[in-house]
Amino acid sequence: MWVAVVQMQSVGRVEANQARACDLITTAASRGAKLVALPEYFLCLGPPETIVAQAQALDGPVVKEFSRLARELGLYLLLGSIPEPAPEAGKIYNTSLLLGPDGSLRARYRKIHLFDIAIPHKVSFQESSYVVPGREIVTASLPDLGWTVGLAICYDLRFPELFRALAARGAQIIVLPAAFSQATGRDHWETLLRARAIENQVYILAPAVFPHPDQSIKTYGRSLIIDPWGLSLARAADREDIIYAQLDRAYLEKIRAELPCLQNRRLLGGEQ
């Protein structure tokens, strides 16, 4: 199966971001991709108040337009994340949607781990001040292609237990859209992605936001596709980009058979 990971810029204007995303998705489909993944906050990135103001209903016109595009192109489309209205006033869910080739909503994942950090005299950011955490671990079957996909978002990368839970639920591919910070991305982004792929013997697709020159938020970019051995199959340039790889299920099964870590695992304490 050919997959595509889209690295794009995102600003506070939904219409501009949506149009650009549609162009990039169409390009990826024209090159044979059957699964296309977009980054976290691809639809709107900016200060918290800007993101909250652009919250999108899952049955609203924006999601419907992407559903139409997925159906028209006949592909699975991962909307890396959109701001979804939450029950609490002034708050959202950071939500990833998987659309099927028939345009239907196949899976919805709300980001579980929220990025709260306070370093005196350096940086302070509280994602939990405007985002409500999700509670569900989400996998989805791609029955016509024979794969199972697990969903995670950005900061989730630092919590290996989530990735192990996804693998335990049958995930062979894990998609991690991100708007990873430059400060941590330089040293941690690829190392953590490769570790999660090796630990769980999965393919990882990691579409990331590349910083726009007008955007004060400095993201890292460097989108990646990692194989179950932990090798990088494709890496985005430092610009808007689309990267491609062919995923091989027989290769994944061979790795799991010859190095049976998932079978050899023992539960510790109160683990499930």
Backbone as JSON, one array per atom type, in Angstrom:
{
  "sequence": "MWVAVVQMQSVGRVEANQARACDLITTAASRGAKLVALPEYFLCLGPPETIVAQAQALDGPVVKEFSRLARELGLYLLLGSIPEPAPEAGKIYNTSLLLGPDGSLRARYRKIHLFDIAIPHKVSFQESSYVVPGREIVTASLPDLGWTVGLAICYDLRFPELFRALAARGAQIIVLPAAFSQATGRDHWETLLRARAIENQVYILAPAVFPHPDQSIKTYGRSLIIDPWGLSLARAADREDIIYAQLDRAYLEKIRAELPCLQNRRLLGGEQ",
  "N": [[0.84, -1.19, 0.0], [0.62, 2.13, -0.93], [1.4, 5.09, 0.76], [0.93, 8.51, 1.8], [2.41, 11.28, 3.35], [1.67, 14.45, 4.4], [3.31, 17.47, 4.65], [2.68, 20.6, 5.69], [2.17, 24.18, 5.77], [0.48, 26.14, 8.24], [-1.87, 28.57, 9.15], [-3.88, 31.1, 10.79], [-6.18, 31.14, 9.25], [-8.84, 29.49, 8.17], [-10.0, 29.0, 5.62], [-7.92, 29.44, 3.75], [-6.04, 27.51, 4.58], [-7.53, 25.18, 4.24], [-7.96, 25.12, 1.46], [-5.32, 24.85, 0.54], [-4.63, 22.39, 1.7], [-6.39, 20.68, 0.34], [-5.37, 20.83, -2.27], [-2.85, 19.62, -1.88], [-3.57, 17.06, -1.02], [-4.85, 16.12, -3.31], [-2.7, 16.05, -5.09], [-1.14, 14.05, -3.86], [-2.85, 11.85, -4.13], [-2.86, 11.59, -6.9], [-0.48, 10.4, -7.34], [-0.76, 7.87, -6.51], [-1.25, 7.28, -3.81], [-2.98, 5.59, -1.22], [-3.65, 6.06, 1.34], [-3.69, 9.07, 2.93], [-2.17, 11.44, 5.0], [-2.62, 14.24, 7.06], [-1.21, 17.06, 8.94], [-1.25, 17.83, 12.54], [-3.48, 20.34, 13.62], [-3.7, 21.35, 11.03], [-5.71, 22.75, 9.86], [-6.08, 25.11, 11.22], [-3.91, 27.18, 12.88], [-2.52, 28.91, 15.55], [-2.67, 31.45, 18.13], [-4.28, 30.34, 21.21], [-6.91, 31.47, 21.41], [-7.54, 31.99, 18.77], [-7.6, 29.44, 17.62], [-9.69, 28.21, 19.1], [-11.81, 29.82, 18.32], [-12.19, 28.96, 15.75], [-13.43, 26.51, 15.8], [-14.76, 23.45, 14.55], [-17.68, 21.78, 13.65], [-18.27, 18.27, 13.51], [-20.06, 17.41, 11.67], [-20.16, 19.52, 10.01], [-19.66, 21.98, 7.31], [-16.92, 22.04, 6.54], [-15.72, 19.54, 7.25], [-17.43, 17.96, 5.76], [-16.7, 18.71, 3.18], [-14.1, 17.69, 2.99], [-14.76, 15.0, 3.24], [-16.16, 14.63, 0.9], [-14.06, 14.97, -0.9], [-12.35, 12.82, -0.23], [-14.0, 10.73, -1.03], [-14.29, 11.28, -3.76], [-11.65, 10.94, -4.64], [-11.16, 8.39, -3.84], [-9.8, 7.4, -1.49], [-8.29, 6.76, 1.77], [-8.37, 9.21, 4.26], [-6.63, 11.06, 6.56], [-7.43, 13.49, 8.68], [-5.39, 15.4, 10.24], [-5.54, 17.02, 12.71], [-8.38, 18.75, 13.92], [-9.96, 21.61, 15.41], [-12.44, 20.71, 17.55], [-15.67, 21.46, 18.76], [-16.13, 21.52, 22.28], [-18.02, 20.4, 25.18], [-17.6, 22.19, 27.31], [-17.7, 25.66, 27.75], [-15.87, 27.8, 25.62], [-13.86, 25.98, 25.12], [-12.18, 23.29, 23.38], [-11.97, 20.07, 21.71], [-8.98, 18.5, 20.64], [-8.91, 17.08, 17.76], [-8.58, 14.2, 15.76], [-9.49, 12.91, 12.6], [-10.46, 10.09, 10.73], [-11.24, 9.48, 7.49], [-13.07, 7.48, 5.19], [-12.73, 5.85, 1.91], [-15.24, 5.99, 0.86], [-16.16, 8.3, 1.82], [-17.14, 8.26, 4.38], [-17.06, 8.71, 7.99], [-14.62, 7.08, 9.62], [-13.16, 6.87, 11.98], [-12.68, 8.61, 15.07], [-10.46, 10.43, 16.96], [-9.65, 11.9, 19.98], [-7.24, 13.96, 21.28], [-5.33, 12.72, 23.9], [-3.17, 13.25, 25.74], [-2.16, 16.28, 27.0], [-0.29, 19.22, 26.33], [1.23, 20.71, 28.78], [3.29, 23.04, 30.19], [5.74, 24.7, 32.15], [8.39, 26.61, 32.44], [10.38, 28.48, 34.4], [11.04, 31.85, 33.54], [11.45, 31.19, 30.91], [9.55, 29.57, 29.21], [6.02, 29.19, 29.05], [3.19, 27.28, 28.74], [-0.08, 26.17, 28.42], [-1.86, 23.76, 27.31], [-4.1, 22.54, 28.29], [-5.68, 24.59, 29.15], [-7.42, 25.35, 27.21], [-8.14, 23.1, 25.8], [-9.94, 20.1, 25.98], [-9.17, 16.97, 27.32], [-9.11, 13.85, 25.5], [-10.44, 10.49, 26.01], [-10.47, 8.0, 24.93], [-8.87, 5.16, 23.49], [-7.97, 4.63, 20.21], [-8.42, 2.66, 17.38], [-8.63, 1.74, 13.91], [-10.02, -0.18, 11.3], [-8.9, -0.83, 8.0], [-10.52, -2.28, 5.88], [-10.63, -3.06, 3.15], [-8.03, -2.8, 2.38], [-6.6, -4.27, 4.16], [-5.32, -3.52, 6.54], [-4.73, -2.33, 9.92], [-5.15, 0.65, 11.66], [-3.75, 2.79, 14.11], [-4.43, 5.65, 16.15], [-2.9, 8.7, 17.16], [-1.71, 11.8, 18.6], [0.73, 14.23, 18.34], [1.98, 15.33, 21.29], [1.33, 12.99, 22.55], [3.27, 11.25, 21.77], [5.24, 11.04, 23.67], [4.42, 9.21, 25.49], [4.71, 6.09, 25.93], [3.04, 4.01, 26.67], [0.55, 4.4, 25.51], [1.03, 3.82, 22.81], [1.73, 1.14, 23.01], [-0.71, 0.13, 23.85], [-2.23, 0.62, 21.56], [-0.94, -1.09, 19.74], [-1.56, -3.51, 20.98], [-4.2, -3.62, 20.43], [-4.21, -4.31, 17.85], [-3.03, -2.59, 15.98], [-1.18, -1.95, 13.08], [-0.14, 0.11, 11.74], [0.64, 3.29, 12.93], [-0.55, 6.52, 13.13], [0.71, 9.69, 13.61], [-0.01, 12.77, 13.71], [1.41, 16.06, 14.0], [2.36, 19.15, 15.63], [5.01, 19.79, 16.4], [7.34, 21.28, 18.66], [10.09, 23.45, 17.82], [12.18, 23.59, 19.67], [12.26, 21.18, 21.13], [12.02, 19.37, 19.1], [14.37, 19.15, 17.59], [16.07, 17.4, 18.99], [14.49, 15.3, 19.94], [12.3, 14.45, 18.33], [12.67, 12.63, 15.98], [14.04, 10.55, 17.28], [12.2, 9.63, 19.25], [10.05, 8.83, 17.62], [11.22, 6.74, 16.14], [11.8, 5.0, 18.23], [9.2, 4.34, 19.19], [8.23, 2.99, 16.94], [10.0, 0.78, 16.79], [9.62, -0.46, 19.32], [6.98, -1.34, 19.15], [6.75, -2.57, 16.75], [5.65, -1.48, 14.36], [4.54, 0.41, 11.49], [5.09, 3.89, 11.32], [3.5, 6.88, 10.62], [4.17, 10.21, 10.36], [3.01, 13.13, 10.03], [3.81, 16.56, 9.92], [3.5, 20.01, 10.93], [4.93, 22.62, 9.1], [6.72, 25.58, 9.82], [5.11, 28.67, 9.09], [6.21, 31.71, 7.58], [4.93, 33.95, 8.62], [4.0, 33.12, 10.99], [3.98, 33.07, 14.48], [4.32, 30.9, 16.08], [6.7, 28.47, 16.4], [7.23, 25.72, 14.78], [8.52, 22.36, 14.17], [8.55, 20.65, 11.89], [9.97, 18.4, 9.51], [8.69, 15.93, 8.74], [8.02, 12.38, 8.87], [8.25, 8.97, 7.71], [8.32, 5.9, 9.17], [9.64, 2.6, 9.4], [8.79, -0.79, 10.64], [11.15, -1.75, 11.7], [12.39, 0.41, 12.58], [13.59, 2.1, 10.79], [14.03, 4.97, 8.73], [11.91, 5.61, 6.14], [11.11, 7.71, 4.56], [11.6, 11.23, 4.48], [10.65, 14.53, 5.11], [11.53, 17.56, 3.43], [12.84, 20.81, 4.48], [10.47, 22.51, 4.12], [7.2, 23.09, 2.67], [5.9, 19.93, 1.81], [5.46, 16.67, 0.36], [5.69, 13.37, 1.31], [6.36, 9.95, 0.48], [5.73, 6.43, 0.81], [5.93, 2.87, 0.4], [4.09, 0.56, 2.09], [4.64, -2.6, 3.5], [3.04, -5.4, 4.28], [3.8, -8.08, 4.6], [6.47, -7.83, 5.23], [6.31, -6.55, 7.71], [5.04, -8.57, 9.18], [7.01, -10.52, 9.07], [9.09, -9.37, 10.6], [7.81, -9.3, 13.1], [7.5, -12.01, 13.54], [10.12, -13.03, 13.58], [11.37, -11.58, 15.58], [9.92, -11.78, 18.26], [8.76, -9.78, 20.11], [6.29, -8.7, 20.93], [4.82, -10.95, 21.51], [6.35, -12.06, 23.53], [6.13, -10.41, 25.67], [5.62, -9.71, 29.13], [3.12, -9.09, 31.54], [3.21, -6.58, 33.99], [2.75, -6.03, 37.42], [-0.22, -4.24, 37.84], [-0.88, -4.09, 35.18], [-2.76, -4.15, 32.12]],
  "CA": [[0.0, 0.0, 0.0], [1.32, 3.4, -0.96], [0.86, 6.1, 1.67], [1.52, 9.84, 1.66], [2.4, 12.15, 4.52], [1.69, 15.83, 3.93], [3.86, 18.5, 5.51], [2.17, 21.87, 5.17], [2.12, 25.33, 6.66], [-0.86, 26.42, 8.72], [-2.03, 29.86, 9.82], [-5.15, 31.22, 11.47], [-7.26, 31.31, 8.29], [-9.31, 28.16, 7.8], [-10.25, 28.89, 4.19], [-6.64, 29.29, 3.06], [-5.46, 26.22, 4.94], [-8.35, 24.12, 3.63], [-7.68, 25.09, 0.02], [-3.98, 24.3, 0.34], [-4.67, 20.97, 2.04], [-7.07, 19.96, -0.75], [-4.41, 20.74, -3.38], [-1.8, 18.65, -1.55], [-4.21, 15.74, -1.02], [-5.08, 15.74, -4.71], [-1.39, 15.7, -5.63], [-0.75, 12.75, -3.3], [-3.69, 10.83, -4.75], [-2.46, 11.42, -8.3], [0.74, 9.58, -7.35], [-1.08, 6.5, -6.12], [-1.42, 7.06, -2.37], [-4.28, 5.1, -0.8], [-3.84, 6.67, 2.65], [-3.02, 10.38, 2.98], [-2.26, 11.95, 6.36], [-2.33, 15.66, 7.25], [-0.66, 17.32, 10.28], [-2.03, 18.42, 13.63], [-3.89, 21.75, 13.43], [-3.48, 21.78, 9.65], [-6.82, 23.61, 9.45], [-5.98, 26.41, 11.88], [-2.86, 27.22, 13.89], [-2.3, 30.26, 16.04], [-2.92, 31.54, 19.57], [-5.43, 29.54, 21.63], [-8.2, 32.08, 21.11], [-7.77, 31.84, 17.33], [-7.97, 28.05, 17.37], [-11.01, 27.98, 19.68], [-12.8, 30.55, 17.51], [-12.37, 28.26, 14.47], [-13.9, 25.14, 16.05], [-15.54, 22.91, 13.44], [-18.54, 20.64, 13.94], [-17.89, 17.11, 12.7], [-21.02, 17.31, 10.57], [-20.2, 20.83, 9.39], [-19.29, 22.06, 5.9], [-15.51, 21.77, 6.29], [-15.53, 18.09, 7.26], [-18.18, 17.42, 4.61], [-15.92, 18.93, 1.96], [-13.02, 16.7, 2.96], [-15.39, 13.71, 2.99], [-16.43, 14.59, -0.55], [-12.78, 14.8, -1.59], [-11.92, 11.43, -0.01], [-14.85, 9.88, -1.87], [-13.95, 11.56, -5.16], [-10.32, 10.4, -4.94], [-11.14, 6.97, -3.48], [-8.69, 7.12, -0.57], [-8.43, 7.04, 3.2], [-7.83, 10.54, 4.52], [-6.49, 11.36, 7.97], [-7.4, 14.91, 8.99], [-4.47, 15.32, 11.37], [-6.44, 17.41, 13.8], [-9.19, 19.96, 13.79], [-10.57, 21.99, 16.69], [-13.83, 20.26, 17.64], [-16.31, 22.08, 19.93], [-16.29, 20.7, 23.48], [-19.17, 20.86, 25.98], [-17.24, 23.33, 28.16], [-17.65, 26.92, 27.01], [-14.54, 28.31, 25.35], [-12.89, 24.91, 25.01], [-12.31, 22.39, 22.24], [-11.17, 18.85, 21.64], [-8.01, 18.45, 19.55], [-9.51, 15.85, 17.23], [-8.13, 13.62, 14.5], [-10.56, 12.18, 11.94], [-10.11, 9.22, 9.61], [-12.33, 9.36, 6.54], [-12.9, 6.36, 4.28], [-12.86, 6.14, 0.47], [-16.65, 6.28, 0.56], [-16.46, 9.57, 2.45], [-17.68, 8.09, 5.73], [-16.16, 8.89, 9.12], [-14.24, 5.74, 10.09], [-12.64, 6.93, 13.35], [-12.45, 9.92, 15.67], [-9.58, 10.36, 18.13], [-9.43, 13.16, 20.68], [-5.92, 13.92, 21.9], [-5.4, 12.37, 25.32], [-2.13, 13.91, 26.53], [-2.12, 17.71, 26.68], [1.04, 19.79, 26.54], [1.29, 21.75, 29.8], [4.69, 23.21, 30.57], [6.08, 25.99, 32.75], [9.81, 26.73, 32.78], [10.53, 29.87, 34.83], [11.82, 32.79, 32.74], [11.68, 30.68, 29.55], [8.34, 29.29, 28.45], [4.86, 28.69, 29.76], [2.11, 26.96, 27.8], [-1.04, 25.26, 29.04], [-2.85, 23.3, 26.35], [-5.31, 22.18, 29.01], [-6.48, 25.78, 29.43], [-8.44, 25.51, 26.18], [-8.43, 21.8, 25.19], [-10.43, 19.05, 26.86], [-8.51, 15.72, 26.89], [-9.9, 12.68, 25.15], [-10.33, 9.36, 26.94], [-10.56, 6.72, 24.22], [-7.8, 4.64, 22.64], [-8.71, 4.46, 18.96], [-7.89, 2.01, 16.19], [-9.62, 1.61, 12.85], [-9.68, -1.14, 10.26], [-9.02, -0.49, 6.58], [-10.8, -3.67, 5.48], [-10.33, -3.34, 1.74], [-6.58, -2.79, 2.21], [-6.03, -5.29, 5.03], [-4.48, -2.93, 7.58], [-5.36, -1.68, 11.06], [-4.45, 1.9, 11.96], [-3.93, 3.4, 15.42], [-4.37, 7.11, 16.07], [-2.31, 9.47, 18.26], [-1.44, 13.18, 18.19], [1.82, 15.07, 18.85], [2.54, 15.1, 22.62], [1.13, 11.56, 22.86], [4.49, 10.53, 21.42], [6.07, 10.87, 24.86], [3.76, 8.28, 26.41], [4.8, 4.82, 25.19], [1.96, 3.11, 27.02], [-0.52, 4.56, 24.53], [1.42, 3.11, 21.6], [1.62, -0.29, 23.3], [-2.14, -0.19, 23.85], [-2.67, 0.58, 20.16], [-0.43, -2.34, 19.17], [-2.32, -4.61, 21.58], [-5.51, -3.62, 19.77], [-4.05, -4.76, 16.47], [-2.48, -1.58, 15.07], [0.03, -2.23, 12.28], [0.29, 1.46, 11.37], [0.2, 4.34, 13.84], [-0.42, 7.84, 12.52], [0.93, 10.69, 14.65], [0.11, 14.15, 13.23], [2.05, 16.86, 15.04], [2.9, 20.51, 15.49], [6.08, 19.63, 17.39], [8.1, 22.53, 18.81], [11.47, 23.41, 17.34], [13.13, 23.42, 20.77], [12.38, 19.76, 21.46], [12.05, 18.58, 17.88], [15.74, 18.91, 17.11], [16.72, 16.29, 19.68], [13.59, 14.24, 20.39], [11.26, 14.04, 17.37], [12.97, 11.39, 15.26], [14.41, 9.51, 18.24], [11.0, 9.06, 19.85], [9.3, 8.13, 16.58], [11.88, 5.47, 15.84], [11.63, 4.13, 19.39], [7.83, 3.82, 19.21], [8.12, 2.01, 15.86], [10.76, -0.42, 17.16], [8.98, -1.11, 20.47], [5.67, -1.91, 18.84], [6.87, -3.22, 15.45], [4.61, -0.87, 13.53], [4.87, 1.57, 10.67], [4.62, 5.15, 11.87], [3.38, 8.02, 9.72], [4.23, 11.38, 11.23], [2.9, 14.4, 9.3], [4.07, 17.68, 10.82], [3.35, 21.38, 10.44], [6.16, 23.38, 8.86], [6.37, 26.95, 10.21], [4.86, 29.73, 8.12], [7.03, 32.88, 7.95], [4.12, 34.92, 9.37], [3.48, 32.44, 12.16], [4.86, 33.23, 15.64], [4.54, 29.57, 16.65], [7.8, 27.86, 15.67], [7.15, 24.26, 14.76], [9.76, 21.73, 13.71], [8.5, 20.02, 10.57], [10.7, 17.13, 9.37], [7.76, 14.79, 8.73], [8.73, 11.11, 8.66], [7.61, 7.65, 7.64], [9.24, 4.97, 9.82], [9.2, 1.22, 9.25], [8.74, -1.52, 11.91], [12.51, -1.97, 12.19], [12.86, 1.7, 13.08], [14.32, 2.82, 9.75], [13.31, 6.05, 8.07], [11.63, 5.34, 4.73], [10.97, 8.99, 3.86], [11.76, 12.38, 5.36], [10.31, 15.76, 4.42], [12.49, 18.67, 3.4], [12.46, 21.95, 5.32], [9.53, 23.31, 3.33], [6.03, 22.28, 2.41], [6.4, 18.76, 1.11], [4.72, 15.42, 0.48], [6.6, 12.22, 1.25], [5.65, 8.73, 0.12], [6.39, 5.13, 1.04], [5.1, 1.69, 0.19], [4.08, -0.27, 3.28], [4.68, -4.02, 3.14], [2.52, -6.16, 5.42], [4.59, -9.3, 4.75], [7.7, -7.43, 5.92], [5.94, -6.33, 9.1], [4.79, -9.87, 9.81], [8.31, -11.19, 9.19], [9.77, -8.79, 11.76], [7.13, -9.74, 14.32], [7.72, -13.45, 13.72], [11.53, -13.32, 13.87], [11.71, -10.91, 16.83], [8.55, -11.8, 18.77], [8.67, -8.98, 21.34], [4.91, -8.51, 21.36], [4.38, -12.21, 22.1], [7.15, -12.38, 24.7], [5.9, -9.42, 26.73], [4.96, -10.14, 30.36], [2.45, -8.01, 32.22], [3.84, -6.26, 35.27], [1.85, -5.39, 38.37], [-1.64, -4.17, 37.5], [-1.05, -3.81, 33.76], [-3.76, -4.91, 31.37]],
  "C": [[0.88, 1.25, 0.0], [0.62, 4.4, -0.05], [1.58, 7.42, 1.41], [1.35, 10.61, 2.96], [2.6, 13.58, 4.03], [2.29, 16.73, 5.01], [3.45, 19.85, 4.92], [2.28, 22.97, 6.22], [0.67, 25.57, 7.06], [-0.85, 27.76, 9.44], [-3.44, 29.91, 10.41], [-6.35, 31.33, 10.56], [-7.68, 29.95, 7.74], [-9.44, 28.01, 6.28], [-8.96, 28.67, 3.41], [-6.01, 27.94, 3.33], [-6.22, 25.08, 4.28], [-8.05, 23.99, 2.14], [-6.31, 24.47, -0.26], [-3.95, 22.8, 0.63], [-5.32, 20.17, 0.91], [-6.15, 19.8, -1.96], [-3.37, 19.65, -3.11], [-2.36, 17.22, -1.53], [-4.4, 15.24, -2.44], [-3.77, 15.34, -5.39], [-0.97, 14.31, -5.15], [-1.56, 11.62, -3.94], [-3.27, 10.56, -6.19], [-1.22, 10.55, -8.43], [0.51, 8.21, -6.72], [-1.28, 6.24, -4.64], [-2.84, 6.61, -2.07], [-4.64, 5.56, 0.61], [-3.03, 7.95, 2.67], [-3.24, 10.97, 4.36], [-1.8, 13.4, 6.41], [-1.87, 15.91, 8.69], [-1.71, 17.75, 11.31], [-2.3, 19.89, 13.3], [-3.6, 22.25, 12.02], [-4.52, 22.81, 9.23], [-6.73, 25.01, 10.06], [-4.91, 26.32, 12.96], [-2.6, 28.67, 14.27], [-2.47, 30.28, 17.55], [-4.18, 30.76, 19.95], [-6.78, 30.15, 21.26], [-8.56, 31.97, 19.63], [-8.24, 30.43, 17.01], [-9.38, 27.77, 17.88], [-12.09, 28.63, 18.82], [-13.11, 29.84, 16.2], [-12.84, 26.82, 14.65], [-14.89, 24.71, 14.97], [-16.37, 21.72, 13.9], [-18.19, 19.48, 13.0], [-18.87, 16.85, 11.56], [-21.16, 18.64, 9.83], [-19.65, 20.83, 7.98], [-17.82, 21.73, 5.62], [-15.25, 20.26, 6.24], [-16.27, 17.45, 6.08], [-17.4, 17.59, 3.31], [-14.75, 17.95, 1.87], [-13.58, 15.29, 2.73], [-15.68, 13.55, 1.5], [-15.14, 14.33, -1.32], [-12.26, 13.38, -1.44], [-12.7, 10.48, -0.91], [-14.49, 10.05, -3.35], [-12.64, 10.91, -5.56], [-10.19, 8.92, -4.58], [-10.02, 6.59, -2.55], [-9.12, 7.31, 0.88], [-7.71, 8.35, 3.49], [-7.82, 10.8, 6.02], [-6.38, 12.88, 8.13], [-6.67, 15.05, 10.32], [-5.05, 15.8, 12.68], [-7.16, 18.69, 13.43], [-9.67, 20.34, 15.18], [-12.06, 21.64, 16.69], [-14.48, 20.9, 18.87], [-16.46, 21.08, 21.07], [-17.48, 21.23, 24.29], [-18.87, 22.07, 26.85], [-17.1, 24.59, 27.32], [-16.21, 27.38, 26.84], [-13.47, 27.26, 25.23], [-13.2, 24.02, 23.81], [-11.71, 21.04, 22.58], [-10.19, 19.03, 20.49], [-8.22, 17.08, 18.89], [-8.95, 15.46, 15.87], [-9.24, 12.76, 13.93], [-10.0, 11.33, 10.81], [-11.34, 9.04, 8.75], [-12.03, 8.21, 5.58], [-13.07, 6.76, 2.83], [-14.29, 6.31, 0.0], [-17.09, 7.59, 1.18], [-16.97, 9.47, 3.87], [-16.61, 8.35, 6.79], [-15.87, 7.52, 9.72], [-13.74, 5.75, 11.53], [-12.49, 8.38, 13.77], [-11.59, 9.74, 16.91], [-9.38, 11.76, 18.7], [-8.16, 13.04, 21.5], [-6.03, 13.73, 23.41], [-4.42, 13.19, 26.15], [-1.97, 15.36, 26.08], [-0.81, 18.33, 27.16], [0.95, 20.97, 27.51], [2.72, 21.86, 30.3], [4.9, 24.6, 31.15], [7.53, 25.97, 33.2], [10.05, 28.19, 33.15], [11.48, 30.66, 33.93], [12.1, 32.3, 31.31], [10.37, 30.52, 28.78], [7.24, 28.79, 29.38], [3.74, 28.48, 28.75], [1.22, 25.92, 28.45], [-2.09, 24.87, 28.02], [-4.17, 22.98, 27.03], [-6.18, 23.38, 29.34], [-7.57, 25.99, 28.38], [-8.8, 24.21, 25.46], [-8.87, 20.82, 26.28], [-9.79, 17.73, 26.42], [-9.51, 14.64, 26.5], [-9.65, 11.56, 26.14], [-10.24, 8.01, 26.23], [-9.29, 6.42, 23.43], [-8.47, 4.17, 21.35], [-7.88, 3.74, 17.9], [-9.02, 1.9, 15.17], [-9.12, 0.63, 11.81], [-9.84, -0.51, 8.88], [-9.3, -1.82, 5.86], [-10.45, -4.0, 4.05], [-8.83, -3.38, 1.47], [-5.88, -3.77, 3.14], [-5.11, -4.76, 6.11], [-5.35, -2.43, 8.73], [-4.5, -0.5, 11.48], [-4.78, 2.35, 13.37], [-3.71, 4.89, 15.32], [-3.78, 7.71, 17.35], [-2.03, 10.87, 17.72], [-0.27, 13.74, 19.0], [2.37, 14.63, 20.22], [2.32, 13.67, 23.11], [2.41, 10.76, 22.64], [5.35, 10.22, 22.64], [5.5, 9.87, 25.86], [3.67, 6.91, 25.75], [3.67, 3.85, 25.51], [0.78, 3.23, 26.05], [-0.21, 3.77, 23.27], [1.36, 1.59, 21.82], [0.17, -0.72, 23.32], [-2.68, -0.25, 22.43], [-2.2, -0.71, 19.48], [-1.21, -3.54, 19.7], [-3.71, -4.72, 20.96], [-5.39, -3.89, 18.28], [-3.45, -3.76, 15.5], [-1.21, -2.08, 14.4], [0.66, -0.94, 11.77], [-0.21, 2.38, 12.48], [0.48, 5.68, 13.18], [-0.35, 8.88, 13.63], [1.09, 12.07, 14.0], [0.63, 15.04, 14.35], [2.27, 18.3, 14.6], [3.99, 20.6, 16.55], [6.92, 20.9, 17.46], [9.53, 22.36, 18.29], [12.44, 23.07, 18.46], [13.34, 21.96, 21.12], [12.53, 18.89, 20.22], [13.45, 18.23, 17.42], [16.35, 17.65, 17.72], [15.8, 15.09, 19.93], [12.68, 13.66, 19.32], [11.57, 12.7, 16.71], [13.32, 10.25, 16.21], [13.19, 8.84, 18.84], [10.16, 8.3, 18.83], [9.91, 6.77, 16.27], [11.72, 4.49, 17.01], [10.23, 3.52, 19.43], [7.62, 2.77, 18.11], [8.8, 0.7, 16.22], [10.06, -1.18, 18.28], [7.74, -1.89, 20.09], [5.63, -2.59, 17.47], [5.73, -2.79, 14.54], [5.25, 0.13, 12.57], [4.33, 2.82, 11.37], [4.64, 6.21, 10.78], [3.27, 9.26, 10.58], [4.21, 12.67, 10.42], [3.0, 15.58, 10.26], [3.83, 19.02, 10.13], [4.73, 22.0, 10.26], [5.85, 24.85, 9.1], [6.18, 27.89, 9.03], [5.66, 30.95, 8.52], [6.26, 33.92, 8.76], [3.63, 34.35, 10.69], [4.47, 32.57, 13.32], [5.18, 31.89, 16.3], [5.58, 28.85, 15.79], [7.74, 26.34, 15.81], [8.37, 23.68, 14.06], [9.7, 21.18, 12.29], [9.19, 18.66, 10.58], [9.78, 15.91, 9.49], [8.51, 13.52, 8.33], [7.75, 9.97, 8.42], [8.65, 6.65, 8.12], [8.73, 3.54, 9.65], [9.28, 0.46, 10.58], [10.11, -1.9, 12.48], [13.11, -0.68, 12.74], [13.63, 2.51, 12.06], [13.43, 3.87, 9.11], [13.14, 5.72, 6.59], [11.53, 6.62, 3.92], [11.01, 10.11, 4.89], [11.46, 13.65, 4.56], [11.45, 16.77, 4.48], [11.99, 19.8, 4.3], [11.65, 22.96, 4.5], [8.23, 22.52, 3.27], [6.44, 21.11, 1.52], [5.37, 17.63, 1.24], [5.73, 14.29, 0.37], [5.76, 10.95, 1.1], [6.45, 7.5, 0.56], [5.39, 4.03, 0.74], [5.21, 0.81, 1.43], [3.87, -1.72, 2.88], [4.24, -4.84, 4.34], [3.32, -7.43, 5.65], [5.89, -9.0, 5.5], [7.41, -7.2, 7.4], [5.75, -7.65, 9.82], [6.07, -10.66, 10.0], [9.08, -10.67, 10.41], [9.13, -9.29, 13.05], [7.34, -11.23, 14.59], [9.15, -13.74, 14.16], [12.02, -12.66, 15.15], [10.4, -10.71, 17.6], [8.37, -11.05, 20.1], [7.24, -8.87, 21.85], [4.36, -9.79, 22.0], [5.09, -12.5, 23.42], [6.9, -11.45, 25.88], [5.17, -10.06, 27.9], [4.33, -8.93, 31.03], [3.05, -7.83, 33.6], [2.81, -5.59, 36.17], [0.41, -5.44, 37.89], [-1.89, -3.88, 36.04], [-2.13, -4.71, 33.15], [-3.17, -5.37, 30.04]]
}
